[in-house]
Amino acid sequence: MKSTRPHLVPARIGDITQGTIFSFAKLSRYSNTVTYGLVITARCDIAQDKYPVLNYLPVVPLQSWLKHDGLKILLEREKKNMDGRIRSILKEAGVSDTIMLSVDIQEIGRVHFPSDIGTKAEKKRALRFSVLSEEKQKIESLVEEGDNAKIVHWFALHRKSSIEELIGTLSKHDLAGYYLFERLTNEVASEPEAFVCLLRDVSAIPRSLAIYVSNGISRHVFSENYDGTVLDQLNIPEGELSMPIICIGSPTIEHVMQEFSYLFSRIGLDDPDTATIKTIQSICTTEGPQIA
C-alpha cells in the first residue's frame, strides 16, 4: 500500500527539533492568515543548545497561498497566455503586434476587428478578439480593484485548468521556492487541508523564545516577557498557545531541506565548447572506442 505524504510524527511538548511545526508564526504579507513555522535549524545544534536563534520557514494554508504568491504566478501565466493569443490573431490579420505597446485593446478591436463587416472568417476572428479583449479588461479591472479573493474566484470560474495545473506542478515539487504538504495531521478528515511551505522566507525567533514555544506560550506570557521587536515575531490570538503541533518526519524533512538548499546553492556553468565536443564525438565515432 502506498504511504501517504508527507511523513508525519506526533510532536512532543517540551521538544523542538528540525522538522517541528509550531503554531502562530508571523509573516507580514499573510497578515490575515494562520501561519505555522517549520523548524530548519540543524538537529545537532538544537540538541547541544548551540543555536542563538531558531530558524524556521513559514507554512500557510494552500487556499491562502492561492490568494497571495500563487495568484501572482497565475496572473503572470495568464498575461503571457493572453498576450500570445492576441498576437496570434493580429498576425492572422496582418497587423503588427507592436501596436499593443501604444494602442488600447478596445481601440485595436474597433479599428481592425469590426464584428459587422468582412468575410465569414474575418467575423469569426473578430469574435475571438472581442472575447479575449473582454477577458483581458475584466481581469485587469479585478487586479486594479485589489480584491485577491475575487481574482481567484474568476480563475476558478474561467481558468479552472490553470489552478489545477499550478497545484499539480506544486505537488510534484517543480515550483521553485514552494513545497506542498497535503496535510499536517494524522487524523482522517473528509477533505484534505493542504499547506504550502515558503522556502524563500527564512525567519527566526530567539533561542529563549523557542524554549517557551516548545512548551507552549500564551499571548499573555509572550507580551510580558518580550519587547516590541520580538513581539512582532509571533501572532498568538487570545486564548491560544504557540506550540509544536506536528513534526515532519523522514524522509520528507530531508527532501524539504534538499529543496531549500538547492534554491540557494545553484551554480550556473557555461555550456561545453561546441568545437571541443564535436572533436571528441568525431574521435569516438570515426575510429571507434579503443579496446584496452
C-alpha positions as CSV (number, residue, x, y, z in Angstrom):
1,M,0.0,0.0,0.0
2,K,1.4,3.4,-1.0
3,S,2.2,5.6,2.0
4,T,0.5,9.0,2.5
5,R,2.6,12.1,2.1
6,P,4.0,13.9,3.9
7,H,5.6,11.6,6.6
8,L,4.3,13.0,10.0
9,V,5.5,12.3,13.5
10,P,3.5,13.4,16.6
11,A,5.0,16.4,18.3
12,R,6.1,16.3,21.9
13,I,5.6,19.2,24.3
14,G,9.0,20.4,25.5
15,D,10.8,19.0,22.5
16,I,11.5,21.1,19.4
17,T,13.9,20.0,16.6
18,Q,14.4,20.2,12.9
19,G,11.1,19.3,11.3
20,T,8.9,20.5,14.2
21,I,6.0,22.6,13.1
22,F,4.7,25.2,15.6
23,S,1.6,27.3,15.5
24,F,1.1,31.1,15.2
25,A,4.3,32.2,13.4
26,K,4.0,35.5,11.7
27,L,4.6,36.7,8.1
28,S,3.6,40.3,7.1
29,R,2.2,39.6,3.7
30,Y,0.0,36.9,5.1
31,S,-1.3,39.1,7.9
32,N,-4.8,37.7,8.0
33,T,-3.7,34.0,7.7
34,V,-2.9,31.5,10.5
35,T,0.8,30.8,9.7
36,Y,2.9,28.0,11.0
37,G,6.6,27.6,11.4
38,L,8.7,24.7,10.1
39,V,12.0,24.5,12.1
40,I,15.1,24.1,9.9
41,T,17.9,24.7,12.4
42,A,20.2,21.6,12.5
43,R,19.2,18.9,14.9
44,C,22.7,18.7,16.4
45,D,22.7,22.4,17.2
46,I,19.4,22.2,18.9
47,A,20.4,19.1,20.8
48,Q,23.6,20.7,22.1
49,D,21.9,24.1,22.7
50,K,24.3,25.8,20.2
51,Y,21.8,28.0,18.5
52,P,21.3,31.7,19.2
53,V,18.2,31.8,17.1
54,L,15.8,29.1,15.9
55,N,15.4,29.4,12.1
56,Y,12.1,28.3,10.5
57,L,10.2,28.5,7.2
58,P,6.6,29.8,7.2
59,V,3.9,27.4,6.3
60,V,0.5,28.7,5.2
61,P,-2.8,27.1,4.0
62,L,-2.9,26.3,0.3
63,Q,-6.1,28.4,-0.1
64,S,-4.3,31.5,1.4
65,W,-1.3,30.8,-0.8
66,L,-3.5,30.9,-3.9
67,K,-4.6,34.4,-2.9
68,H,-1.1,35.7,-2.5
69,D,2.0,34.1,-4.0
70,G,0.1,31.6,-6.1
71,L,-2.1,34.3,-7.5
72,K,1.0,36.2,-8.7
73,I,2.0,33.1,-10.7
74,L,-1.5,32.6,-12.1
75,L,-1.6,36.3,-13.2
76,E,1.8,36.2,-14.8
77,R,0.9,33.0,-16.7
78,E,-2.5,34.4,-17.8
79,K,-1.0,37.6,-19.1
80,K,1.6,35.7,-21.1
81,N,-1.1,33.4,-22.5
82,M,-3.5,36.2,-23.3
83,D,-0.8,38.3,-25.0
84,G,0.3,35.4,-27.0
85,R,-3.2,34.6,-28.3
86,I,-3.8,38.3,-29.1
87,R,-0.5,38.5,-31.1
88,S,-1.6,35.3,-32.9
89,I,-4.8,36.9,-34.0
90,L,-3.0,40.1,-35.0
91,K,-0.6,38.1,-37.1
92,E,-3.5,36.3,-38.8
93,A,-5.0,39.7,-39.7
94,G,-1.7,41.1,-40.9
95,V,-1.4,43.6,-38.1
96,S,1.9,44.2,-36.4
97,D,1.9,43.2,-32.7
98,T,3.9,46.3,-31.8
99,I,0.5,48.1,-31.9
100,M,-0.2,46.6,-28.4
101,L,2.5,48.8,-27.0
102,S,0.8,52.1,-27.8
103,V,-2.9,51.4,-28.6
104,D,-5.6,50.4,-26.2
105,I,-7.0,46.9,-26.9
106,Q,-10.5,48.3,-27.3
107,E,-9.3,50.7,-30.0
108,I,-7.4,47.9,-31.8
109,G,-10.7,45.9,-31.8
110,R,-12.7,48.8,-33.1
111,V,-10.4,49.6,-35.9
112,H,-9.0,46.3,-37.0
113,F,-11.7,43.8,-35.9
114,P,-15.2,45.2,-36.6
115,S,-17.8,42.5,-36.0
116,D,-20.3,43.6,-38.6
117,I,-18.2,43.7,-41.8
118,G,-15.9,41.4,-43.6
119,T,-15.9,37.8,-44.7
120,K,-17.2,34.9,-42.5
121,A,-13.6,34.1,-41.5
122,E,-12.9,37.7,-40.6
123,K,-16.1,37.9,-38.5
124,K,-15.0,34.8,-36.6
125,R,-11.6,36.3,-36.0
126,A,-13.3,39.5,-34.8
127,L,-15.4,37.5,-32.3
128,R,-12.3,35.7,-30.9
129,F,-10.6,39.0,-30.5
130,S,-13.6,40.5,-28.8
131,V,-13.8,37.6,-26.3
132,L,-10.1,37.9,-25.5
133,S,-10.4,41.7,-25.2
134,E,-13.3,41.5,-22.7
135,E,-11.5,38.9,-20.6
136,K,-8.3,40.9,-20.6
137,Q,-10.2,44.0,-19.5
138,K,-12.1,42.1,-16.8
139,I,-9.0,40.7,-15.2
140,E,-7.2,44.0,-15.3
141,S,-10.2,45.6,-13.7
142,L,-10.1,43.0,-10.9
143,V,-6.4,43.5,-10.4
144,E,-6.9,47.2,-10.1
145,E,-9.7,46.7,-7.6
146,G,-7.2,44.7,-5.5
147,D,-9.6,42.0,-4.1
148,N,-7.5,38.9,-4.5
149,A,-10.3,36.6,-3.4
150,K,-12.4,37.9,-6.4
151,I,-9.5,37.3,-8.8
152,V,-9.1,33.7,-7.6
153,H,-12.8,33.2,-8.0
154,W,-12.6,34.5,-11.6
155,F,-9.8,31.9,-12.2
156,A,-11.9,29.2,-10.6
157,L,-14.8,30.0,-13.0
158,H,-12.9,30.7,-16.2
159,R,-9.5,29.2,-15.8
160,K,-10.1,26.1,-13.7
161,S,-7.4,24.2,-15.6
162,S,-4.8,26.9,-14.7
163,I,-5.4,26.4,-11.0
164,E,-5.3,22.6,-11.4
165,E,-2.0,22.8,-13.4
166,L,-0.4,25.1,-10.8
167,I,-1.4,22.8,-7.9
168,G,-0.2,19.8,-9.9
169,T,3.2,21.4,-10.5
170,L,3.4,22.4,-6.8
171,S,2.6,18.8,-5.8
172,K,5.5,17.4,-7.8
173,H,7.9,19.9,-6.2
174,D,8.5,21.6,-9.6
175,L,7.7,25.1,-8.5
176,A,10.9,26.7,-7.1
177,G,10.5,28.3,-3.7
178,Y,7.4,26.4,-2.6
179,Y,6.8,22.9,-1.1
180,L,3.3,21.3,-0.8
181,F,2.2,19.4,2.3
182,E,-1.0,17.6,1.6
183,R,-1.8,17.6,5.3
184,L,-0.4,18.5,8.7
185,T,-2.4,16.0,10.8
186,N,-2.7,12.2,11.0
187,E,-6.4,12.5,11.7
188,V,-8.6,11.2,9.0
189,A,-10.6,14.2,7.5
190,S,-13.3,14.2,4.9
191,E,-11.3,16.7,2.8
192,P,-7.5,17.2,2.9
193,E,-6.4,20.6,4.1
194,A,-3.2,21.3,2.2
195,F,-0.4,23.7,3.2
196,V,2.5,25.4,1.4
197,C,5.9,25.9,2.9
198,L,7.5,29.1,1.7
199,L,11.2,28.1,1.1
200,R,12.4,31.7,0.4
201,D,11.0,33.3,3.6
202,V,13.6,32.2,6.2
203,S,12.6,33.6,9.6
204,A,13.9,33.2,13.1
205,I,13.0,33.6,16.8
206,P,15.4,33.9,19.7
207,R,16.5,30.7,21.5
208,S,14.8,31.8,24.7
209,L,11.5,32.2,22.9
210,A,12.0,28.9,21.1
211,I,12.2,27.2,24.5
212,Y,8.9,28.9,25.5
213,V,7.3,27.8,22.3
214,S,8.4,24.2,22.8
215,N,6.4,24.1,26.0
216,G,3.5,26.3,24.7
217,I,3.4,30.0,25.2
218,S,0.3,32.2,25.6
219,R,-0.2,35.7,24.3
220,H,-0.1,37.0,27.9
221,V,3.2,35.3,28.7
222,F,4.6,36.4,25.4
223,S,3.8,40.0,25.9
224,E,5.0,40.0,29.5
225,N,8.4,38.6,28.6
226,Y,9.4,40.3,25.3
227,D,9.7,43.8,24.0
228,G,8.1,45.2,20.9
229,T,10.7,44.0,18.4
230,V,10.3,40.3,19.4
231,L,6.6,40.7,19.8
232,D,6.4,41.2,16.1
233,Q,7.7,37.6,15.5
234,L,4.7,35.6,16.6
235,N,1.0,36.3,16.2
236,I,-0.8,34.5,19.1
237,P,-4.5,35.0,19.4
238,E,-6.1,35.4,22.8
239,G,-6.8,32.1,24.5
240,E,-4.4,30.2,22.2
241,L,-0.9,28.8,22.5
242,S,2.1,28.9,20.2
243,M,3.4,25.4,20.5
244,P,4.5,22.3,18.5
245,I,1.6,20.7,16.6
246,I,3.3,18.1,14.5
247,C,6.7,17.0,13.2
248,I,7.7,16.4,9.6
249,G,9.5,13.1,9.7
250,S,12.0,11.3,7.4
251,P,12.3,11.2,4.5
252,T,10.1,14.2,3.9
253,I,12.1,16.6,6.1
254,E,15.3,15.7,4.3
255,H,13.6,16.3,1.0
256,V,12.4,19.7,2.2
257,M,15.9,20.6,3.3
258,Q,17.3,19.4,-0.1
259,E,14.8,21.6,-2.0
260,F,15.6,24.5,0.4
261,S,19.4,24.2,0.0
262,Y,19.1,23.8,-3.8
263,L,17.2,27.0,-4.0
264,F,20.2,28.9,-2.6
265,S,23.1,26.9,-3.8
266,R,22.5,26.5,-7.5
267,I,25.6,27.1,-9.7
268,G,25.4,28.1,-13.3
269,L,28.2,26.9,-15.7
270,D,28.9,27.8,-19.3
271,D,27.9,25.1,-21.9
272,P,30.8,23.0,-23.1
273,D,32.8,24.3,-26.0
274,T,31.0,23.1,-29.2
275,A,34.1,22.6,-31.2
276,T,35.8,20.5,-28.4
277,I,32.7,18.3,-28.0
278,K,32.5,17.8,-31.8
279,T,36.1,16.7,-31.9
280,I,35.5,14.2,-29.0
281,Q,32.4,12.9,-30.9
282,S,34.4,12.6,-34.1
283,I,37.2,10.6,-32.4
284,C,34.7,8.2,-30.8
285,T,32.6,7.7,-33.9
286,T,35.3,7.7,-36.6
287,E,37.9,5.4,-35.0
288,G,35.6,3.7,-32.5
289,P,36.3,3.2,-28.8
290,Q,39.8,2.0,-28.1
291,I,40.0,-1.5,-26.7
292,A,42.4,-1.9,-23.8
